[in-house]
Amino acid sequence: MKRLLMIAALICMQAVAVLAQEPTSRVNSEKVKMFRQPNAAGEVMRLLNPDDEIIVMRKQNQQWTLVQIDGEAGYVASSYLRAKKNKKATAAKAPATLEKSAKL
């Protein structure tokens, strides 16, 4: 019985860890600068490419967003971020397709 409870607890912990991941984003242009502080005149930590996977921590204000990439936290202008596209469910399109085929 104890083993069963331990296994159930481990499965629940793994499920919570998967659901607790931060939203990811990407930059929408080449060579976007990541700054140490939310100031364009501040120190540039690194240049980001569209291929870099970015974890969005929080939005600082209208202009700046705190992000994390490879364990480093820094600020990126919010206008350069775009959300990662999720795949759309195709089940919603299935009834419309059936209706069209029924009319033919």
C-alpha positions as CSV (number, residue, x, y, z in Angstrom):
1,M,0.0,0.0,0.0
2,K,2.9,2.4,0.8
3,R,4.5,1.7,-2.5
4,L,1.3,2.4,-4.3
5,L,1.0,5.8,-2.5
6,M,4.6,6.6,-3.3
7,I,4.2,5.8,-7.0
8,A,1.0,7.9,-7.2
9,A,2.8,10.8,-5.5
10,L,5.7,10.6,-8.0
11,I,3.3,10.6,-10.9
12,C,1.5,13.6,-9.5
13,M,4.8,15.5,-9.0
14,Q,5.8,14.8,-12.6
15,A,2.5,16.0,-13.9
16,V,2.7,19.2,-11.9
17,A,6.3,19.8,-13.2
18,V,5.1,19.5,-16.8
19,L,2.2,21.9,-16.3
20,A,4.3,24.4,-14.4
21,Q,6.6,25.3,-17.3
22,E,6.8,29.0,-18.2
23,P,5.5,30.2,-21.5
24,T,8.0,30.3,-24.2
25,S,8.5,32.8,-26.9
26,R,10.8,33.8,-29.8
27,V,12.1,37.0,-31.2
28,N,10.7,38.2,-34.5
29,S,13.9,39.6,-36.1
30,E,17.6,39.1,-36.3
31,K,20.1,40.3,-33.7
32,V,17.7,41.5,-31.0
33,K,19.6,42.8,-28.0
34,M,19.1,41.4,-24.5
35,F,19.9,44.0,-21.8
36,R,21.0,43.6,-18.2
37,Q,18.5,46.4,-17.1
38,P,15.4,47.7,-18.8
39,N,17.2,50.6,-20.5
40,A,18.3,50.8,-24.1
41,A,21.5,52.7,-23.1
42,G,22.4,49.9,-20.6
43,E,24.8,47.0,-21.0
44,V,24.0,44.5,-23.8
45,M,24.3,40.9,-22.5
46,R,23.8,39.0,-25.7
47,L,22.3,39.2,-29.2
48,L,19.3,36.9,-29.8
49,N,18.3,35.1,-33.0
50,P,14.8,33.9,-34.1
51,D,16.0,30.3,-33.4
52,D,16.6,31.0,-29.7
53,E,14.0,29.6,-27.3
54,I,13.2,32.2,-24.7
55,I,11.3,31.8,-21.4
56,V,9.2,34.8,-20.6
57,M,9.4,35.5,-16.9
58,R,7.2,38.6,-16.6
59,K,6.3,41.8,-18.3
60,Q,8.2,44.7,-16.6
61,N,6.1,47.5,-18.2
62,Q,4.7,48.4,-21.6
63,Q,8.1,48.5,-23.2
64,W,10.2,45.8,-21.5
65,T,9.8,42.1,-20.7
66,L,12.0,40.1,-18.4
67,V,13.2,36.9,-20.1
68,Q,15.5,34.0,-19.5
69,I,17.6,32.1,-22.0
70,D,20.1,29.5,-21.1
71,G,19.9,30.3,-17.4
72,E,20.6,34.0,-17.9
73,A,17.9,36.6,-17.1
74,G,17.7,39.9,-19.0
75,Y,15.4,42.4,-20.6
76,V,14.1,42.5,-24.1
77,A,11.9,45.2,-25.7
78,S,8.4,43.7,-25.8
79,S,7.9,44.7,-29.4
80,Y,10.5,42.2,-30.5
81,L,8.8,39.2,-28.8
82,R,6.2,37.0,-30.5
83,A,4.4,34.1,-28.9
84,K,5.2,30.6,-29.9
85,K,2.5,29.2,-32.2
86,N,0.6,26.2,-30.9
87,K,-0.8,23.6,-33.2
88,K,-4.6,24.1,-33.7
89,A,-6.9,21.2,-33.0
90,T,-8.2,19.6,-36.2
91,A,-11.3,18.1,-34.4
92,A,-13.1,21.5,-34.7
93,K,-12.8,21.4,-38.5
94,A,-14.1,17.8,-38.8
95,P,-17.9,18.6,-38.6
96,A,-17.6,21.3,-41.2
97,T,-16.0,18.9,-43.6
98,L,-18.7,16.3,-43.0
99,E,-21.4,18.8,-43.7
100,K,-19.8,19.8,-47.0
101,S,-19.5,16.1,-48.1
102,A,-23.1,15.5,-47.1
103,K,-24.3,18.3,-49.4
104,L,-22.4,16.8,-52.4
